[in-house]
Structures are given as structure tokens and as C-alpha cells.
Amino acid sequence: MSEEFKIGDRVFHLSDSHNPDPGVITHVHGRWAKVDFDRDGPEECHLENLRHYRYPEATEVDDTPATEPTHEESLRIALNAPAHLNWAGLIAEVQRIRSEVPALHRELAAAHRRVEEFRQSLMESERQIAQLANQRDTAKDEADRLRCELDVERGKVANLLEGQQNLAQLIQDMESQLEDIRALRRAQRITQTYPDMAHEDLIDARLGLTA
């Protein structure tokens, strides 16, 4: 092995040499290392498939001769994926989804703040109603007006709570899509590490998926 690796090293996987996804080694055991990639998150990799990442670009690329069928085609067949599966497109989709999730989190946090503001407004309105109830003879009209405003505020809170739930579900769905795409990426790397293993055995052994 031409390179030595230790915890804390900045590395990338040879399968991403065309578009490196650098990560940091968090654990090394034998010929394997656990790497926290910037784009795809934590993953266990064989040391022979790793290279040190030197900003702004990695100096080594994967020069392993292509086999028939290609790794992408083998993975597509093993996963029964559509023929037009485009790994570059999947990467772009991951980046797009990840770029949208923070904005959705911010919007959800803003919705939480608005709900709290409306709740505080409700409490203040209810306090004023209680005071006016003691002055019913002189302030009945004002109490009626505040009750109407209270109903409106309650409707707003109900709408915000529904929107908050919808946002939470949307974020959960998008994170689920991220995990599915990461699983496909991991499957591609594992296929490159074990090119001679039967597709069904490889998927069952390393991913827990069904071909």
C-alpha cells in the first residue's frame, strides 16, 4: 500500500476521483477505516480505495481498467434500477436537496416563533377579557370585540400548527430521500471494492438490500 492512514487524515474515495467528496478518518481497524465524508456522511471504506485529499484537488485518480459490465451497470442490474440511471444526476439531486433542507429548517423555526407570539397574544387577550368581565356593565361592547379577535387569533394558531406539521413531514421525506440516494452511492462503492462477488451476495452482505 503506497499510503499510510491515521485518524484525522483528510481523504477521498477513488470512486469519486472525478468529483472528490473529501472526508476525515475517524477510526482505523486493520485494512478498513471509517470516514465521515462531507457529502455522503459516515462510511466504512477499504484503505486501498482511499487517497489523501490535498486542497484544492486530489493528485491521484483511479486508473483501474474498466471491466464488462461497468460497475454502474452491474449496480443498476443488481438493484433493478432504470436504464437511464445517472450517477452525476443523483449527486446533483443530493446537493439540491441538502441545499433546501436548511431553508426549510429556518422556516420551521420561524413558524415556531410565530406560534409562540400568537400564544402570548392569546394570553394577553384572555387577561383583558377577564378584566372586562368585572366591568361588564360599562365595557360589554369592548369584551365582545376582544372575543372576536381571540377567535381570529386562535384560527391563525391552528393554521400555523398545521403548516408546522406539514413542514416537519416535508423535511422528514427529503431526509429519507437523502438516505436512499446515499445507499445507492454506498452500493456503488462496495461494488467497486468487490467486483467479482455475485451481485445478490454483495447487496445482501454489505447493504441488507434485496436485488
N, C-alpha and C positions, 0 to 999 in steps of 0.2 A: 504494500500500500504506500503510495507516494506522499500522502499527507497524514499528519498526526492530528487528532482532535481532542479537545478537552472542554469541560464545562465553561460556558461563557463565550466560546468561539462563534463568530458570525459566519454562517454557511448558507449555501443554497443547494437545491436538489438538481442533479444533472438533467432530469426530465424537463426542468424549467429553464434550461440554459438560454433559450431564445427570449425568455421574458422572466428573469430571475425573481423568485419570491424569497428574499432573504429571511433568515430566522436565527435564533440564538439556541445553542445546545444547552439543555437544562439537566440532562442526565446521560451518562455513558455506561453501557454494560456490555462487555465483550465486543463483538463486531457490530453492535447496534447502538443507536443514540436516539434520545428523544429531543425533538427540535420544535420550538414554538415559532412557526412561520408567521410573518407579518400578515399575509393574505389568507392563508388556509388554516391557521391556528396550530395547536399541538399535533405532532405526528411522529410515529416511530419509523426511523429510516436506517437502512444498512449503510455502514460507514463508506463502503466502496462507491455509493451513489451520491456522496456529499463532496462538495468542494468549498474551500474558504471563499467568502464573499469579500471582495475588495471594492469599496465605493470609488467611483460611480458605476463600475461594471465588473463582472466576473471575468477572469482571464482564461478560464478553462471551459470547454464545451464538451458535450457528449459526442465522441467520434465512433461510437459503436455502430457497426454496419447494420442497416435495416434488414429485417427478416420478413419472410412472407408467411402469413399476412402481417401487416403492421400492428404495432401494439394497440393503436387506436381502433383498428378494425377488429382485432381479437377481443378487445374490451366491449366493443359495440355488440358483437355476436354473443358474448357471454352474458351481457346484461339485457339482450333483446332490445337494444336501443335503436331508434330510427336511423336509416342510412345516411341522412343528412346531418347527423350529429357533428357539431362544430366546437372543438375544444376552445378555440380562441373566443368564440361567441359565449361559451359558458363562463370563461374568465371575465369577459366584459360584463356579463349579466351579474356575476358576483360583485364586481366593483360597483355596478349601478345600484344594486340592492343595498350594499353596505353604505353607499353614499346617501341613500334615502332614509335609512333607519335612524341616524342621529337626529335628522329633522323631525321625524315622527315622535321620537322621544321628547324633543323640545316642545312640540305641540301638545303632547300629552301632559307634560309638566305645566304648561301654560293653562291647560284645561283644569288641572288640579287647583291652580291658584285662583282661577275664576270661580270655581265651585266654592272654595273657601271664602272668597269675597262675598258671594251671594249668601252663603250661610250666615256670615257676620251681619249682612244687611237684613236677613230674616230675623235674627235675634234682636236687632235694634228695632225693627218694625213691631215685633211682638212686645217688646218693652214699652214702646209708645202706646200700643193698643191697651196694655194693662193700665197705664196711667190715665188714658182717656176714658176707660171703663168706669173709673172712680169719679169722672166728671161728665157722666152720661147726659145729664140734663142740659149742659152748656156746650158739649162737644160731640154730639151724636153724629153730625154730618162728617166731621173730621175722622172719626173712628171708622165710619163706613168707607171713606176714601182710602184709608190705610189698609183696610181689609182687602179691598180690590187690588191694591199694589202688592200686598202679600201673596195673593193668588197668582199674580203675574210672575212674581219672583220665584215662587215655587215651580211654576211651569218652566221657567228658564233653567232652574237647577235640574229638573227632571231631564230636560233636553241635553244639558251638559253631561250628566251622568251617562246617558245613552251614548253620546258621542265619545265619551271616555272609554266605555266598554268596546265600542267599535274600533277605536284606535288601538286598544290593547290587543284585540283579536287580529288586527291587521299586522301589527308588529310580530305577533306570535307566528302568523302564517309566513311572513317574509323570513323570519329566522329559521323556520322549518325548511323553506326553500334553500337557504344558505347551507344547512346541514346536508340536504340531498345533493347539492352540487359539490360540496366538499367530499362526500362519499364517492362520487364519480371520479374526482381528482385523485383520491387515495387509491381507488381501484386501478387507475391508470398507472400510478407509480408502482404498485405492487405487481402488476402485470409485467412491467419492465424489469423488476427485480427477479421475478421467477418466470422467464419467458417459456420454459419447457414444461411447466406444470399444466395439467389439464385445466381448462377454463372453469369447469364446475368445481373441482377441488380447490382451486385458487380462491374463488369467490367465497365458498363455504368456509375455508380455513382461515382466511385473513379478514374477511368483511362480515361474515354471517349473513350474506345475501343469497338469494336464490337466482340461478341463471335464468 
